[in-house]
């Protein structure tokens, strides 16, 4: 990487981010979800985004990304935004001349999180600041397991968070479940909780919860885009079966879901109407909607029992993944 680019990065950090933000975030892994986050941060750091926002988003002055395809979400080479630096490997990052990291995001596959974290902490060079915040996107890898790994390598206890984003974070319309084994202090804009909340502000809406609820929510909210995509497909296929052209059916399905979501949110915000009240406002007695809802409201085969079953199976899979990762990591340690 060009020395001038590195010097530019140093200058950016030297100028300092605002007191309510991290200064240098290291993103380890840039796959499906990591790439979505990086892409959104790239957009949020642009002048056009900052001007469009009523309140300027406080974001770090430097993002370092370690991944074989780290350039992909943002462009390549000189096309990288000024605040971003990409490295093909951890060794390349270690050898580069860079400021110390005060926030680490582990965005690699769950099975790779602990080995990657061990490699990072085992570096001869001090890469993380003593008070660096560590965040993980890994499903099925609970906070106690992550904390145990940190305790084995560090004498301090850095702030630790798990983050479960949904894929619409790529366009700033996602949700993020966030858990931590620390305690949030009220009215402290410089606390790790406040900094994490600010870091993910451009992604959509964040909800802090227990680690158990995050695991359970992964199968519901994290997988929700997949469930809804399936419902959109079902609507489109139903329309096509009625005689609509395939593309017409898709357009109608997309717009229906988009419009209903916006309408429901607005009705709740302005009139405090609940979803069940909105259903009743549409399902007039003896009408077509009521006829169709008889199927969807069935207590044994309707939407509610189906969604509960989907959530239960997804949570069960998360627990299985946790056990599988434990065995896999244990085997690697024995070798």
C-alpha contacts under 8 A as a table, 3 or more apart, distances in Angstrom:
res1	aa1	res2	aa2	distance
1	X	5	X	7.27
1	X	6	X	7.64
2	X	5	X	5.39
2	X	6	X	6.74
3	X	6	X	5.15
3	X	7	X	6.22
4	X	7	X	5.03
4	X	8	X	6.08
5	X	8	X	4.97
5	X	9	X	6.26
6	X	9	X	4.99
6	X	10	X	6.30
6	X	97	X	6.69
6	X	98	X	6.88
7	X	10	X	5.02
7	X	11	X	6.25
8	X	11	X	5.06
8	X	12	X	6.25
9	X	12	X	5.08
9	X	13	X	6.42
9	X	62	X	6.76
9	X	82	X	7.85
9	X	83	X	7.02
9	X	98	X	7.59
10	X	13	X	5.29
10	X	14	X	5.96
10	X	98	X	6.65
10	X	99	X	6.46
11	X	14	X	4.92
11	X	15	X	6.22
12	X	15	X	5.39
12	X	16	X	6.95
12	X	61	X	5.94
12	X	62	X	7.14
12	X	83	X	7.57
13	X	16	X	5.05
13	X	17	X	6.97
13	X	23	X	6.38
13	X	24	X	7.29
13	X	61	X	5.57
13	X	62	X	6.53
13	X	99	X	7.47
16	X	23	X	6.72
16	X	61	X	7.06
17	X	20	X	7.87
17	X	21	X	6.29
17	X	22	X	6.95
17	X	23	X	5.48
17	X	58	X	7.61
17	X	59	X	7.23
17	X	60	X	5.86
17	X	61	X	5.73
18	X	21	X	5.76
18	X	58	X	6.67
19	X	190	X	6.75
20	X	58	X	6.95
20	X	189	X	5.93
20	X	190	X	5.44
20	X	194	X	7.48
20	X	195	X	6.15
20	X	198	X	7.60
21	X	58	X	5.97
21	X	59	X	5.90
21	X	60	X	6.01
21	X	190	X	7.62
21	X	195	X	5.32
21	X	198	X	6.74
21	X	199	X	6.99
22	X	25	X	6.87
22	X	59	X	7.06
22	X	60	X	5.10
22	X	61	X	7.96
22	X	102	X	6.47
22	X	103	X	6.67
22	X	195	X	6.52
22	X	199	X	7.62
23	X	59	X	7.92
23	X	60	X	4.55
23	X	61	X	5.48
23	X	62	X	6.39
23	X	101	X	7.77
23	X	102	X	6.65
24	X	60	X	5.87
24	X	61	X	6.39
24	X	62	X	4.81
24	X	63	X	5.87
24	X	64	X	7.47
24	X	99	X	7.32
24	X	100	X	7.16
24	X	101	X	5.16
24	X	102	X	5.71
24	X	103	X	6.47
25	X	60	X	6.88
25	X	62	X	6.39
25	X	63	X	4.90
25	X	64	X	6.24
25	X	101	X	6.03
25	X	102	X	6.37
25	X	103	X	4.73
25	X	104	X	5.80
25	X	105	X	7.33
26	X	63	X	5.92
26	X	64	X	4.75
26	X	65	X	5.95
26	X	66	X	7.66
26	X	101	X	6.40
26	X	103	X	6.26
26	X	104	X	4.85
26	X	105	X	6.14
27	X	30	X	7.39
27	X	34	X	7.81
27	X	63	X	7.21
27	X	64	X	6.09
27	X	65	X	4.75
27	X	66	X	6.25
27	X	104	X	6.12
27	X	105	X	4.80
27	X	106	X	6.30
27	X	107	X	6.74
28	X	65	X	6.09
28	X	66	X	5.01
28	X	67	X	6.72
28	X	104	X	7.49
28	X	105	X	6.09
28	X	106	X	5.10
28	X	107	X	5.56
28	X	108	X	6.38
29	X	34	X	6.34
29	X	65	X	7.12
29	X	66	X	5.79
29	X	67	X	5.07
29	X	70	X	7.60
29	X	106	X	6.75
29	X	107	X	4.76
29	X	108	X	4.57
30	X	33	X	7.29
30	X	34	X	4.45
30	X	35	X	4.62
30	X	38	X	7.56
30	X	65	X	7.31
30	X	66	X	7.33
30	X	67	X	5.77
30	X	69	X	7.09
30	X	70	X	5.76
30	X	107	X	6.50
30	X	108	X	7.15
31	X	34	X	5.21
31	X	35	X	5.19
31	X	107	X	7.47
31	X	108	X	7.18
32	X	35	X	5.42
32	X	36	X	6.42
33	X	36	X	5.00
33	X	37	X	6.38
33	X	107	X	7.44
33	X	165	X	7.68
33	X	167	X	6.61
34	X	37	X	5.23
34	X	38	X	6.18
34	X	107	X	5.33
34	X	108	X	7.75
35	X	38	X	5.06
35	X	39	X	5.94
35	X	70	X	8.00
35	X	72	X	7.98
35	X	73	X	5.70
36	X	39	X	5.18
36	X	40	X	6.28
36	X	73	X	7.40
36	X	167	X	6.94
36	X	169	X	6.63
36	X	170	X	4.63
37	X	40	X	5.20
37	X	41	X	6.20
37	X	169	X	6.52
37	X	170	X	6.02
37	X	203	X	7.42
38	X	41	X	5.07
38	X	42	X	6.10
38	X	73	X	6.79
38	X	74	X	7.61
39	X	42	X	5.08
39	X	43	X	6.42
39	X	73	X	5.23
39	X	74	X	5.91
39	X	170	X	6.47
40	X	43	X	5.06
40	X	44	X	6.06
40	X	169	X	7.08
40	X	170	X	5.20
40	X	171	X	6.52
40	X	172	X	6.93
40	X	202	X	7.23
40	X	203	X	6.90
41	X	44	X	4.88
41	X	45	X	6.07
41	X	202	X	7.24
42	X	45	X	5.33
42	X	46	X	6.75
42	X	74	X	6.70
42	X	81	X	6.70
42	X	84	X	7.87
43	X	46	X	5.38
43	X	49	X	6.76
44	X	49	X	5.51
44	X	50	X	6.87
44	X	57	X	7.67
44	X	202	X	6.51
45	X	49	X	6.94
45	X	50	X	7.02
45	X	59	X	7.25
45	X	83	X	7.74
46	X	49	X	5.43
46	X	50	X	6.44
47	X	50	X	5.11
47	X	51	X	6.11
48	X	51	X	5.22
48	X	52	X	6.15
49	X	52	X	5.08
49	X	53	X	6.29
50	X	53	X	5.38
50	X	55	X	7.94
50	X	56	X	5.43
50	X	57	X	6.78
51	X	54	X	7.54
51	X	56	X	7.43
53	X	56	X	5.89
53	X	57	X	7.58
57	X	198	X	7.70
57	X	201	X	7.67
57	X	202	X	7.53
58	X	198	X	6.78
58	X	199	X	7.57
59	X	198	X	7.37
59	X	199	X	6.12
60	X	63	X	7.03
60	X	199	X	7.78
61	X	83	X	5.77
62	X	83	X	4.73
62	X	84	X	5.87
62	X	85	X	7.63
63	X	83	X	6.06
63	X	84	X	4.81
63	X	85	X	6.27
64	X	84	X	5.95
64	X	85	X	4.82
64	X	86	X	5.84
64	X	87	X	7.48
65	X	70	X	6.01
65	X	84	X	7.55
65	X	85	X	6.22
65	X	86	X	4.78
65	X	87	X	6.04
66	X	70	X	6.17
66	X	86	X	6.08
66	X	87	X	4.80
66	X	88	X	5.74
66	X	89	X	5.70
66	X	90	X	6.32
66	X	93	X	7.31
67	X	70	X	4.61
67	X	86	X	7.57
67	X	87	X	6.33
67	X	88	X	5.06
67	X	89	X	6.08
68	X	87	X	7.42
68	X	88	X	4.45
68	X	89	X	6.63
69	X	72	X	5.67
69	X	88	X	7.06
70	X	73	X	7.14
70	X	86	X	5.70
70	X	87	X	6.82
70	X	88	X	6.88
71	X	74	X	5.70
71	X	75	X	5.45
71	X	76	X	5.02
71	X	77	X	7.44
71	X	80	X	7.29
71	X	86	X	6.19
72	X	75	X	5.46
72	X	76	X	6.63
74	X	79	X	7.52
74	X	80	X	5.91
74	X	81	X	7.34
75	X	79	X	5.32
75	X	80	X	5.55
76	X	79	X	5.26
76	X	80	X	5.84
77	X	80	X	6.00
80	X	84	X	6.25
80	X	85	X	7.35
81	X	84	X	5.56
87	X	90	X	7.33
87	X	92	X	6.01
87	X	93	X	5.93
88	X	92	X	6.63
89	X	92	X	5.26
89	X	93	X	6.58
90	X	93	X	5.09
90	X	94	X	6.14
90	X	120	X	7.52
91	X	94	X	4.98
91	X	95	X	6.13
92	X	95	X	5.25
92	X	96	X	6.25
93	X	96	X	5.22
94	X	97	X	7.98
94	X	123	X	7.77
94	X	125	X	7.17
94	X	127	X	7.52
100	X	126	X	7.67
100	X	127	X	5.59
100	X	128	X	5.70
100	X	129	X	5.88
101	X	104	X	7.05
101	X	127	X	6.08
101	X	128	X	4.73
101	X	129	X	5.81
101	X	132	X	6.83
102	X	128	X	6.06
102	X	129	X	5.41
102	X	131	X	6.90
102	X	132	X	4.17
102	X	133	X	6.21
103	X	128	X	7.78
103	X	132	X	5.22
103	X	133	X	4.66
103	X	134	X	5.86
103	X	135	X	7.66
104	X	132	X	7.27
104	X	133	X	6.26
104	X	134	X	4.81
104	X	135	X	6.02
105	X	134	X	6.18
105	X	135	X	4.76
105	X	136	X	5.78
105	X	137	X	7.59
106	X	113	X	6.62
106	X	117	X	7.95
106	X	134	X	7.72
106	X	135	X	6.08
106	X	136	X	4.65
106	X	137	X	6.19
106	X	138	X	7.61
107	X	113	X	7.86
107	X	136	X	6.45
107	X	137	X	5.46
107	X	138	X	7.03
108	X	112	X	6.08
108	X	113	X	6.07
108	X	137	X	7.81
108	X	138	X	7.47
109	X	112	X	5.27
109	X	113	X	6.48
109	X	138	X	6.65
110	X	113	X	5.36
110	X	137	X	7.98
110	X	138	X	4.70
110	X	139	X	6.30
110	X	140	X	7.35
110	X	141	X	6.94
110	X	325	X	7.67
111	X	114	X	7.26
111	X	325	X	5.84
111	X	328	X	7.74
111	X	329	X	7.53
112	X	115	X	5.54
112	X	116	X	5.89
113	X	116	X	5.21
113	X	117	X	6.00
113	X	136	X	8.00
113	X	138	X	7.21
114	X	117	X	5.01
114	X	118	X	6.04
114	X	146	X	7.48
114	X	149	X	7.18
114	X	329	X	7.94
115	X	118	X	5.06
115	X	119	X	6.21
116	X	119	X	5.15
116	X	120	X	6.19
117	X	120	X	5.11
117	X	121	X	6.16
118	X	121	X	5.22
118	X	122	X	5.93
118	X	149	X	7.67
118	X	153	X	7.67
119	X	122	X	5.08
119	X	123	X	6.48
120	X	123	X	5.64
120	X	127	X	7.72
121	X	127	X	7.83
121	X	153	X	6.68
122	X	153	X	7.69
123	X	126	X	6.98
123	X	127	X	7.62
126	X	129	X	7.52
128	X	131	X	7.95
128	X	132	X	5.93
129	X	132	X	5.06
130	X	156	X	7.35
130	X	158	X	7.43
131	X	158	X	5.67
131	X	159	X	7.45
132	X	158	X	6.03
132	X	159	X	7.08
133	X	158	X	5.88
133	X	159	X	4.84
133	X	160	X	6.08
133	X	161	X	7.86
133	X	192	X	6.86
134	X	158	X	7.00
134	X	159	X	6.20
134	X	160	X	4.97
134	X	161	X	6.30
135	X	160	X	5.90
135	X	161	X	4.65
135	X	162	X	5.49
135	X	163	X	6.81
136	X	161	X	6.41
136	X	162	X	4.80
136	X	163	X	6.02
137	X	162	X	5.98
137	X	163	X	5.10
137	X	164	X	5.88
137	X	165	X	7.81
138	X	141	X	5.89
138	X	162	X	7.53
138	X	163	X	7.93
138	X	164	X	7.93
139	X	142	X	7.91
139	X	164	X	7.70
139	X	215	X	7.23
139	X	218	X	7.47
139	X	318	X	6.75
140	X	215	X	6.93
140	X	318	X	5.03
140	X	319	X	6.19
140	X	320	X	7.96
140	X	321	X	5.66
140	X	322	X	4.55
141	X	145	X	6.64
141	X	146	X	7.17
141	X	322	X	5.85
142	X	145	X	5.61
142	X	146	X	6.57
142	X	162	X	7.95
142	X	211	X	6.89
143	X	146	X	5.06
143	X	147	X	5.93
143	X	160	X	7.63
143	X	161	X	7.49
143	X	162	X	7.11
143	X	180	X	7.22
143	X	181	X	6.81
143	X	211	X	6.99
144	X	147	X	4.99
144	X	148	X	6.07
145	X	148	X	5.17
145	X	149	X	6.49
146	X	149	X	5.23
146	X	150	X	6.42
147	X	150	X	5.04
147	X	151	X	6.06
147	X	160	X	7.53
148	X	151	X	5.06
148	X	152	X	6.25
149	X	152	X	5.25
149	X	153	X	6.73
150	X	153	X	5.32
150	X	154	X	5.76
150	X	157	X	7.49
151	X	154	X	5.33
151	X	155	X	6.72
151	X	156	X	7.58
151	X	157	X	7.03
154	X	157	X	7.21
159	X	180	X	7.87
159	X	182	X	6.83
159	X	192	X	6.69
160	X	180	X	5.82
160	X	181	X	6.65
160	X	182	X	7.31
161	X	178	X	6.74
161	X	179	X	5.57
161	X	180	X	4.49
161	X	181	X	7.27
162	X	178	X	5.61
162	X	179	X	5.24
162	X	180	X	6.42
162	X	211	X	7.79
163	X	176	X	6.46
163	X	177	X	5.77
163	X	178	X	4.58
163	X	179	X	6.71
164	X	176	X	5.32
164	X	177	X	4.98
164	X	178	X	6.39
164	X	214	X	7.17
164	X	218	X	6.76
164	X	222	X	6.67
165	X	169	X	6.89
165	X	174	X	6.84
165	X	175	X	5.76
165	X	176	X	4.25
165	X	177	X	6.50
165	X	222	X	6.46
166	X	169	X	6.14
166	X	174	X	5.39
166	X	175	X	5.63
166	X	176	X	6.51
166	X	221	X	7.08
166	X	222	X	5.07
166	X	223	X	7.51
166	X	224	X	7.89
166	X	225	X	7.22
167	X	170	X	6.25
167	X	174	X	6.39
167	X	222	X	7.96
167	X	225	X	7.17
168	X	171	X	5.63
168	X	172	X	6.50
168	X	173	X	5.19
168	X	174	X	4.28
168	X	175	X	7.65
168	X	203	X	7.92
169	X	172	X	4.71
169	X	173	X	5.37
169	X	174	X	4.02
169	X	175	X	6.90
169	X	202	X	7.99
169	X	203	X	4.50
169	X	204	X	6.17
170	X	173	X	7.47
170	X	174	X	7.45
170	X	203	X	6.92
171	X	174	X	7.50
171	X	203	X	7.15
172	X	202	X	5.62
172	X	203	X	4.13
172	X	204	X	4.86
173	X	203	X	6.21
173	X	204	X	4.61
173	X	205	X	7.53
174	X	203	X	5.84
174	X	204	X	4.72
174	X	205	X	6.51
175	X	203	X	7.37
175	X	204	X	5.62
175	X	205	X	4.91
175	X	206	X	5.79
175	X	207	X	7.70
175	X	221	X	7.89
176	X	204	X	7.55
176	X	205	X	6.26
176	X	206	X	4.62
176	X	207	X	6.18
177	X	206	X	6.00
177	X	207	X	5.06
177	X	208	X	5.90
177	X	209	X	6.75
177	X	214	X	6.08
177	X	217	X	7.75
178	X	206	X	7.03
178	X	207	X	6.11
178	X	208	X	4.70
178	X	209	X	6.08
178	X	214	X	7.03
179	X	208	X	5.71
179	X	209	X	5.30
179	X	210	X	5.44
179	X	211	X	5.25
179	X	214	X	6.78
180	X	183	X	7.63
180	X	210	X	7.30
180	X	211	X	7.02
184	X	191	X	7.48
184	X	193	X	6.12
185	X	188	X	6.02
185	X	191	X	7.13
188	X	191	X	5.51
188	X	194	X	7.16
189	X	194	X	5.45
189	X	195	X	7.33
190	X	194	X	6.17
190	X	195	X	6.39
191	X	194	X	5.25
191	X	195	X	6.29
192	X	195	X	5.02
192	X	196	X	6.01
193	X	196	X	5.23
193	X	197	X	6.12
194	X	197	X	5.08
194	X	198	X	6.15
195	X	198	X	5.05
195	X	199	X	6.06
196	X	199	X	5.01
196	X	200	X	6.39
197	X	200	X	5.50
197	X	201	X	6.04
197	X	206	X	7.09
198	X	201	X	5.01
199	X	202	X	7.53
200	X	203	X	5.47
200	X	204	X	7.56
200	X	206	X	7.54
201	X	204	X	6.17
201	X	205	X	7.01
201	X	206	X	7.55
209	X	213	X	6.27
209	X	214	X	6.55
210	X	213	X	5.25
210	X	214	X	6.30
211	X	214	X	4.99
211	X	215	X	6.36
212	X	215	X	5.22
212	X	216	X	6.31
213	X	216	X	4.97
213	X	217	X	5.71
214	X	217	X	4.91
214	X	218	X	6.05
215	X	218	X	5.27
215	X	219	X	7.40
215	X	315	X	6.72
215	X	318	X	7.05
216	X	219	X	5.97
216	X	220	X	7.13
216	X	311	X	7.52
216	X	312	X	7.99
216	X	315	X	5.32
217	X	220	X	4.95
217	X	221	X	5.44
217	X	222	X	6.73
217	X	311	X	7.91
217	X	315	X	7.84
218	X	221	X	5.63
218	X	222	X	4.48
218	X	223	X	6.42
218	X	314	X	7.63
218	X	315	X	7.19
219	X	222	X	5.89
219	X	223	X	5.36
219	X	224	X	7.68
219	X	310	X	7.53
219	X	311	X	5.08
219	X	312	X	7.44
219	X	313	X	7.69
219	X	314	X	4.44
219	X	315	X	5.35
219	X	318	X	7.76
220	X	223	X	5.44
220	X	224	X	5.59
220	X	310	X	7.63
220	X	311	X	5.13
220	X	314	X	7.50
221	X	224	X	4.80
221	X	225	X	7.75
222	X	225	X	7.21
223	X	226	X	5.49
223	X	227	X	6.57
224	X	227	X	4.96
224	X	228	X	6.05
225	X	228	X	5.10
225	X	229	X	5.94
226	X	229	X	5.08
226	X	230	X	6.21
227	X	230	X	5.11
227	X	231	X	6.38
228	X	231	X	4.83
228	X	232	X	6.12
229	X	232	X	5.03
229	X	233	X	6.20
230	X	233	X	5.05
230	X	234	X	6.19
231	X	234	X	4.89
231	X	235	X	6.21
232	X	235	X	5.15
232	X	236	X	6.17
232	X	250	X	7.78
232	X	253	X	5.70
232	X	254	X	6.79
232	X	257	X	7.52
233	X	236	X	5.05
233	X	237	X	6.03
233	X	250	X	7.60
233	X	253	X	7.77
234	X	237	X	5.13
234	X	238	X	6.08
235	X	238	X	5.10
235	X	239	X	6.20
235	X	249	X	7.76
235	X	253	X	6.01
236	X	239	X	5.09
236	X	240	X	6.11
236	X	246	X	7.34
236	X	249	X	4.72
236	X	250	X	5.17
236	X	252	X	7.55
236	X	253	X	5.69
237	X	240	X	4.97
237	X	241	X	6.13
237	X	246	X	7.79
237	X	249	X	7.28
238	X	241	X	5.10
238	X	242	X	6.47
239	X	242	X	5.07
239	X	243	X	6.66
239	X	244	X	5.72
239	X	249	X	5.52
240	X	243	X	5.20
240	X	244	X	4.66
240	X	245	X	5.93
240	X	246	X	5.65
240	X	249	X	5.92
241	X	244	X	7.18
244	X	248	X	6.26
244	X	249	X	5.89
245	X	248	X	5.17
245	X	249	X	6.11
246	X	249	X	5.12
246	X	250	X	6.37
247	X	250	X	5.07
247	X	251	X	6.21
248	X	251	X	5.20
248	X	252	X	6.17
249	X	252	X	5.21
249	X	253	X	6.14
250	X	253	X	5.06
250	X	254	X	6.08
251	X	254	X	5.21
251	X	255	X	6.15
252	X	255	X	5.32
252	X	256	X	5.96
253	X	256	X	5.13
253	X	257	X	6.34
254	X	257	X	5.51
254	X	258	X	6.20
255	X	258	X	5.01
255	X	259	X	5.81
256	X	259	X	5.29
256	X	260	X	5.97
257	X	260	X	5.29
257	X	261	X	6.10
258	X	261	X	5.37
258	X	262	X	6.41
259	X	262	X	5.28
259	X	263	X	5.97
260	X	263	X	5.01
260	X	264	X	5.90
261	X	264	X	5.29
261	X	265	X	6.21
262	X	265	X	5.28
262	X	266	X	6.17
263	X	266	X	5.19
263	X	267	X	6.12
264	X	267	X	5.16
264	X	268	X	6.17
264	X	275	X	7.20
264	X	278	X	7.52
265	X	268	X	5.19
265	X	269	X	6.12
266	X	269	X	5.06
266	X	270	X	5.97
267	X	270	X	5.33
267	X	271	X	5.39
267	X	272	X	6.52
267	X	273	X	5.82
268	X	271	X	5.45
268	X	272	X	4.16
268	X	273	X	4.55
268	X	274	X	6.19
269	X	272	X	5.64
269	X	273	X	7.82
273	X	277	X	6.10
273	X	278	X	6.78
274	X	277	X	5.23
274	X	278	X	6.45
275	X	278	X	5.04
275	X	279	X	6.27
276	X	279	X	5.01
276	X	280	X	6.37
277	X	280	X	5.14
277	X	281	X	6.24
278	X	281	X	5.03
278	X	282	X	6.54
279	X	282	X	5.37
279	X	283	X	6.00
280	X	283	X	5.03
280	X	284	X	7.06
281	X	284	X	6.97
282	X	289	X	7.09
283	X	287	X	6.74
283	X	288	X	7.72
283	X	289	X	5.08
283	X	290	X	4.87
284	X	287	X	5.40
284	X	289	X	7.20
284	X	290	X	6.48
285	X	290	X	6.57
286	X	290	X	6.52
286	X	291	X	7.27
287	X	290	X	5.52
287	X	291	X	6.52
288	X	291	X	5.13
288	X	292	X	6.46
289	X	292	X	5.25
289	X	293	X	6.08
290	X	293	X	5.02
290	X	294	X	6.49
291	X	294	X	5.63
291	X	295	X	7.78
292	X	295	X	5.79
292	X	296	X	6.88
293	X	296	X	4.83
293	X	297	X	5.67
294	X	297	X	5.33
294	X	298	X	6.26
295	X	298	X	5.50
295	X	301	X	7.84
295	X	302	X	6.15
296	X	301	X	7.64
296	X	302	X	4.37
296	X	303	X	5.37
297	X	301	X	7.95
297	X	302	X	4.87
297	X	303	X	6.43
297	X	304	X	7.33
298	X	301	X	5.43
298	X	302	X	4.31
298	X	303	X	7.63
299	X	302	X	5.87
299	X	304	X	7.52
299	X	305	X	6.79
300	X	305	X	6.23
301	X	305	X	6.40
301	X	306	X	6.69
302	X	305	X	5.97
302	X	306	X	6.30
303	X	306	X	5.04
303	X	307	X	5.99
304	X	307	X	5.25
304	X	308	X	6.21
305	X	308	X	5.07
305	X	309	X	6.10
306	X	309	X	5.14
306	X	310	X	6.17
307	X	310	X	5.00
307	X	311	X	6.13
308	X	311	X	5.14
308	X	312	X	6.13
309	X	312	X	5.08
309	X	313	X	6.15
310	X	313	X	5.27
310	X	314	X	6.14
311	X	314	X	5.14
311	X	315	X	6.13
312	X	315	X	5.17
312	X	316	X	6.08
313	X	316	X	4.98
313	X	317	X	6.19
314	X	317	X	5.05
314	X	318	X	6.32
315	X	318	X	4.96
315	X	319	X	6.39
316	X	319	X	5.20
316	X	320	X	6.32
317	X	320	X	4.93
317	X	321	X	6.10
318	X	321	X	5.03
318	X	322	X	6.32
319	X	322	X	5.10
319	X	323	X	6.52
320	X	323	X	5.21
320	X	324	X	6.15
321	X	324	X	4.95
321	X	325	X	6.00
322	X	325	X	5.23
322	X	326	X	6.22
323	X	326	X	5.06
323	X	327	X	6.40
324	X	327	X	5.25
324	X	328	X	6.17
325	X	328	X	4.98
325	X	329	X	5.92
326	X	329	X	5.34
326	X	330	X	5.97
327	X	330	X	5.05
327	X	331	X	6.15
328	X	331	X	5.20
328	X	332	X	6.45
329	X	332	X	5.11
329	X	333	X	6.28
330	X	333	X	5.13
330	X	334	X	6.32
331	X	334	X	5.18
331	X	335	X	6.44
332	X	335	X	5.18
